[in-house]
Amino acid sequence: MIKIAISGNIASGKSTVENLLKQKGYKVFDTDTITHDLLEKYNSDIIKLFEKDNISENGFISRKKLGLVVFSDNEKKQILENFLHPKILDEINKVFENNNSEKYIFISVPLLFEAGWQGKFDKILFIEADYDIRLKRLMSRSNLTEEEAKTRINSQQSQEEKIKKSDFIICNNGDTDNLQISINKFIILLEEHGEKRCLRI
């Protein structure tokens, strides 16, 4: 089994890449989905962690309120990550255990490098997109102001640093048709790829 991480900064188009790979019959898992499940499972514990910040609505975590708190305060972001990351990593390991007969397993991990998990994977596929494009996408999809969107984007490590640590890089500034062509090329290169890194597609 070859373990492949799909990563990329916020609003780069990772979800679209996931869907295209699923359409090709690959097993693809998303740590965002895992995180959402954990937020529900540990709802009361996380509310207590941030009881002074009023992140709940009707007794349940408001993801938007939680996001505004942690993306504007690195200390509080660290508190949330210290609570969630070990649990997310446990779930990733379960995915590997439960799918060890597959040739390839793809797991989308947006905070792969921030969490220091790159060593858990055999290959890293990084999805990049220009800052302005990501900003527009994020404002549109999450109904955020420009300032809120910039705060989230700027909370992550730069794309340039992550690209240096990745095996494959796909630029996603265009439409889905162009992205599909890049995915097709990626699959071919994945079969042929040796020890090279930073291979742009």
LUMPAMAR-648394 format. One record per residue: x, y, z of N, C-alpha, C in turn. Coordinates in steps of 0.1 Angstrom, whole numbers, padded with zeros to 4 digits, always signed. Each point is the difference from the previous one (the first is absolute). Example, Ala and Ser with C-alpha at 12.3 -4.5 7.8 and 13.67 -1.06 7.14 Angstrom:
BEGIN
+0132-0057+0078-0009+0012+0000+0009+0012+0000 -0004+0011-0007+0009+0011+0000-0008+0011+0008 
//
This chain:
BEGIN
+0008-0012+0000-0008+0012+0000+0009+0013+0000 -0003+0009-0009+0007+0013-0001-0010+0010+0006 +0005+0007+0011-0008+0010+0007+0003+0013-0006 -0010+0007-0005+0002+0013-0007-0008+0011+0007 +0006+0010+0004-0007+0012+0006-0003+0010-0011 -0012+0005+0001-0004+0011-0009+0000+0012+0010 +0008+0010-0004+0000+0012+0009+0000+0012-0009 -0001+0012+0007-0001+0012-0008-0006+0010+0010 +0003+0013-0002-0005+0010+0009-0015+0002-0003 -0007+0007+0009-0014+0001+0000-0005+0006-0013 -0011-0006-0005-0007+0004-0012+0009-0002-0013 +0009-0010+0001+0008-0003-0012-0007-0010-0009 -0011-0006+0005-0007-0010-0009+0002-0014+0003 +0004-0003+0013+0003-0014+0004-0013-0009-0002 -0011+0005+0004-0013-0008+0000-0003-0004-0015 +0002+0009-0009-0002-0004-0014+0009-0011-0005 +0013+0001+0005+0010-0010-0003-0005-0013+0006 -0004+0000+0012-0005-0012+0006-0011-0007-0008 -0010+0008-0004-0011-0005-0008+0004-0006-0013 +0009+0007-0007+0005-0005-0012+0007-0014+0001 +0008-0001+0011+0007-0013+0003-0010-0011+0003 -0011+0004+0008-0010-0010+0003-0007-0005-0012 -0002+0009-0010-0007-0004-0012+0008-0010-0008 +0014+0000+0002+0008-0009-0006+0001-0013+0007 -0007-0001+0011+0000-0013+0008+0010-0001+0011 +0007+0011+0004+0009-0001+0011-0007+0003+0013 +0006-0006+0011-0005+0002+0013+0006+0013+0005 -0009+0010+0003+0004+0013+0005-0007+0004+0013 +0008+0004+0009-0005+0004+0013+0003+0014+0003 -0008+0007+0008+0002+0014+0002+0000+0003+0015 +0011+0006+0005+0001+0003+0014-0009+0011+0005 -0005+0008-0010-0010+0010+0004-0012-0007+0005 -0004-0010-0007-0012-0008+0004+0002-0006+0013 +0012-0006+0002+0004-0006+0013-0001+0011+0011 +0005+0012-0003+0000+0011+0010-0014+0003+0004 -0009+0002-0010-0014+0003+0002-0006-0010+0009 +0003-0013-0002-0006-0011+0008+0005+0001+0014 +0013+0004+0002+0006+0001+0013-0006+0012+0008 -0003+0011-0008-0006+0012+0006-0014-0004+0006 -0007-0009-0007-0013-0004+0005+0002-0009+0012 +0009-0010-0001+0002-0010+0010+0005+0007+0013 +0009+0010-0001+0005+0006+0012-0005+0015+0002 -0013+0001-0005-0006+0013+0001+0001+0008+0013 -0004-0007+0011+0000+0006+0013+0014+0003+0005 +0009-0009-0003+0014+0002+0005+0006+0012-0007 -0002+0002-0013+0005+0011-0007-0006+0013+0004 -0013+0000+0003-0007+0012+0005+0006+0004+0013 +0003-0009+0009+0006+0003+0012+0014+0006-0001 +0008-0005-0010+0013+0005-0003-0001+0015-0004 -0011+0004-0006-0001+0014-0005-0012+0007+0007 -0003-0004+0012-0012+0005+0007-0001+0015+0001 +0012+0007+0000+0000+0015+0000-0002+0006-0013 +0000-0008-0011-0001+0006-0013-0014-0002-0007 -0009-0007+0007-0014-0001-0004+0000-0006-0015 +0005-0012-0002+0000-0006-0013-0012-0008-0003 -0010-0001+0009-0011-0009-0002-0013+0007-0004 -0008-0007-0007-0014+0004-0003-0009-0011+0004 -0009+0003+0009-0010-0011+0004+0007-0012+0005 +0011+0002+0007+0007-0012+0006+0010-0007-0009 +0001+0004-0013+0009-0006-0009+0010+0010-0006 +0012-0006-0003+0011+0009-0005-0005+0007-0013 +0002+0013-0001-0001+0007-0012+0014+0000-0007 +0001-0007-0011+0013-0001-0007+0005+0014-0004 -0010+0009-0004+0005+0013-0004+0005+0008+0012 -0007-0001+0011+0005+0007+0012+0014-0006+0005 +0001-0013-0001+0012-0006+0004+0012+0004-0009 -0003+0001-0013+0010+0004-0010+0004+0014+0003 -0009+0009+0002+0004+0014+0003+0009+0001+0012 -0003-0008+0010+0008+0000+0012+0015-0005-0002 +0001-0012-0006+0013-0007-0001+0008+0006-0011 -0006+0005-0011+0008+0006-0011+0005+0014+0003 -0005+0006+0011+0004+0013+0004+0009+0000+0012 +0002-0012+0006+0008-0001+0012+0008-0013+0000 +0013+0001-0003+0009-0012-0001+0000-0008+0012 -0001+0006+0012+0000-0008+0012-0012-0009+0001 -0012+0006-0003-0012-0008+0000-0001-0011-0011 +0006+0004-0011+0002-0010-0011+0008-0012+0004 +0010+0003+0008+0009-0011+0005-0008-0009+0010 -0008+0007+0008-0008-0008+0010-0009-0010-0008 -0007+0005-0010-0009-0009-0008+0008-0011-0007 +0012+0003-0006+0008-0010-0007+0005-0010+0010 +0004+0004+0012+0005-0009+0010-0010-0010+0004 -0013+0004+0000-0011-0009+0003-0004-0009-0011 +0000+0005-0012-0005-0007-0012+0010-0009-0007 +0012+0005-0001+0010-0006-0009+0003-0015+0004 +0002-0003+0013+0002-0014+0003-0012-0009-0004 -0012+0005+0001-0012-0008-0004-0001-0001-0015 +0004+0010-0007+0000+0000-0015+0010-0011-0004 +0012+0001+0006+0010-0009-0004-0004-0015+0003 -0007-0002+0010-0005-0014+0003-0009-0004-0011 -0009+0009-0005-0009-0004-0011+0007-0002-0013 +0011+0007-0002+0008-0002-0012+0006-0014+0000 +0005-0004+0012+0006-0013+0001-0010-0011-0002 -0012+0002+0005-0011-0010-0002-0003-0001-0015 +0000+0011-0008-0002-0001-0014+0011-0009-0006 +0012+0002+0003+0011-0008-0005-0002-0015+0003 -0004-0003+0013-0002-0013+0004-0011-0007-0007 -0011+0007-0002-0012-0005-0006+0000-0001-0015 +0011+0005-0006+0001+0001-0015+0013-0005-0005 +0007-0009+0007+0013-0004-0003+0001-0009-0012 -0011-0004-0006+0001-0008-0013-0001+0009-0012 -0002+0013+0002-0001+0010-0012+0014+0003-0004 +0002+0002-0013+0013+0004-0006+0003+0015+0004 -0010+0008-0001+0002+0014+0004-0011+0004+0010 +0003+0008+0010-0009+0006+0009+0003+0015+0000 -0010+0008-0003+0001+0015+0001-0007+0005+0012 +0007+0009+0007-0006+0007+0012+0003+0015-0002 -0011+0007+0000+0001+0015-0001+0003+0005+0014 +0012+0007+0001+0004+0005+0013+0004+0015-0002 -0009+0009+0002+0003+0015-0002+0012+0005+0008 +0000-0005+0013+0011+0005+0008+0011-0010+0002 +0003-0007-0011+0010-0011+0000+0014+0005+0006 +0004+0012-0005+0013+0005+0003+0000+0007+0014 -0011+0007+0003-0001+0007+0013+0000-0011+0011 -0006-0011-0003-0001-0011+0011+0013-0008+0000 +0008+0001-0010+0012-0008-0001-0002-0015-0003 -0010-0003-0008-0004-0013-0003+0005-0005-0014 +0008+0007-0006+0004-0004-0014+0008-0013+0000 +0006-0004+0011+0007-0012+0002-0009-0012+0000 -0013+0002+0002-0010-0011+0001-0003-0005-0014 +0004+0007-0011-0004-0003-0013+0012-0003-0009 -0003-0008-0011+0011-0003-0009+0001+0011-0011 -0011+0006-0004+0000+0010-0010-0009+0012+0004 +0004+0012-0004-0009+0012+0003-0003+0006-0013 -0013+0002-0002-0006+0007-0012-0005+0014+0006 +0007+0011-0005-0004+0013+0005-0008+0008-0011 -0011+0005+0004-0008+0008-0009+0002+0015+0003 +0005+0007-0010+0003+0014+0002-0010+0009-0009 -0002+0012+0005-0008+0010-0008+0004+0014+0005 -0001+0009-0009+0004+0014+0003-0007+0006+0012 +0006+0008+0007-0006+0006+0012-0013+0007-0003 -0001+0008-0010-0012+0007-0003-0012-0009-0004 +0004-0011-0007-0011-0010-0003-0005-0007+0012 +0009-0004+0009-0004-0006+0013-0008+0009+0008 +0003+0013+0000-0007+0010+0008-0014+0001-0005 -0002+0001-0013-0014+0001-0005-0008-0013+0002 +0007-0011-0001-0007-0013+0002-0005-0001+0015 +0009+0004+0009-0003-0002+0014-0011+0010+0004 +0000+0012-0005-0010+0010+0004-0014-0005-0006 +0000-0006-0012-0012-0004-0006-0006-0012+0007 +0008-0010+0003-0005-0013+0005-0003+0001+0015 +0007+0008+0007-0002+0000+0015-0007+0013+0005 -0004+0008-0010-0007+0013+0004+0008+0008+0010 +0013+0002-0003+0009+0007+0009+0003+0014-0006 +0002+0010+0008+0005+0012-0005+0014-0001-0005 +0005+0009-0007+0014+0000-0005+0010-0001+0011 -0002+0007+0011+0009+0000+0011+0000-0014+0007 -0012-0006+0002-0001-0013+0006+0007-0010-0009 -0002+0000-0013+0006-0009-0009+0015+0001+0000 +0005+0012+0000+0015+0002+0001+0006-0005+0012 -0007+0002+0012+0005-0005+0012+0001-0015+0000 -0009-0007-0006+0001-0015-0001+0011-0004-0010 +0001+0007-0011+0011-0004-0009+0014+0003+0006 +0001+0011+0006+0013+0004+0006+0004-0008+0012 -0009-0008+0006+0003-0008+0012+0008-0013-0004 +0000-0003-0013+0007-0012-0004+0014+0003-0005 +0009-0010+0000+0013+0001-0006-0001+0004-0015 +0010+0006-0006-0001+0004-0014+0000-0012-0009 -0006+0002-0011+0000-0011-0010+0014-0003-0005 +0008+0010-0001+0014-0002-0005+0008-0010+0008 -0001+0001+0014+0007-0009+0009-0005-0014-0001 -0013-0001-0002-0006-0014+0000+0003-0007-0014 +0000+0008-0010+0004-0006-0013+0013-0006+0000 +0010+0006+0007+0013-0006+0000+0000-0014+0007 -0010-0003+0008+0000-0012+0007-0010-0010-0006 -0005+0003-0012-0010-0008-0006+0006-0008-0012 -0007-0011-0004+0005-0008-0011-0006+0004-0013 -0013+0003+0000-0008+0005-0012-0007+0013+0003 +0000+0009-0009-0007+0013+0001-0009+0002-0012 -0013+0002+0003-0009+0004-0010-0005+0014+0002 +0001+0008-0010-0006+0014+0000-0014-0001-0003 -0009+0006+0009-0014+0000-0002-0006+0014-0001 +0006+0008-0010-0006+0013-0002-0011+0000-0010 -0002-0011-0007-0010+0000-0011-0013-0007+0004 -0006-0006-0010-0013-0006+0002+0002-0015+0002 -0012-0007+0002+0001-0015+0004+0005-0008-0012 -0002+0004-0012+0005-0007-0012+0015+0000+0000 +0006+0012+0003+0015+0000+0000+0005-0008+0012 -0007+0000+0011+0004-0007+0012-0001-0015-0003 -0010-0005-0008-0001-0014-0003+0012-0004-0009 +0004+0008-0009+0012-0003-0008+0012-0002+0009 +0002+0009+0009+0011-0001+0009+0000-0012+0009 -0012-0004+0004-0002-0013+0008+0004-0012-0008 -0004+0000-0013+0003-0011-0009+0016-0001-0001 +0006+0011-0002+0015+0000-0001+0006-0005+0013 -0006+0005+0011+0006-0004+0013-0001-0015+0002 -0011-0007-0004-0001-0014+0002+0011-0007-0008 +0002+0004-0013+0011-0006-0008+0013+0002+0007 +0003+0012+0005+0013+0003+0006+0002-0008+0013 -0011-0002+0007+0000-0007+0013+0005-0015-0002 -0004-0006-0011+0004-0013-0004+0015-0001-0003 +0005+0012-0006+0014+0000-0005+0010+0006+0009 -0005+0007+0010+0008+0009+0008+0010-0007+0009 +0012+0005+0000+0011-0005+0009+0001+0008+0012 +0012+0005+0003+0003+0007+0012+0000+0015-0002 -0004+0005-0012+0000+0014-0002-0010+0007+0009 +0002+0013+0003-0010+0008+0007-0003+0012-0008 -0010+0007+0005-0004+0013-0006-0003-0002-0015 -0007-0010-0004-0003-0003-0014-0013+0007-0004 +0001+0011-0008-0012+0008-0003-0007-0007-0012 -0013+0001+0001-0009-0006-0010-0008+0010-0007 
//
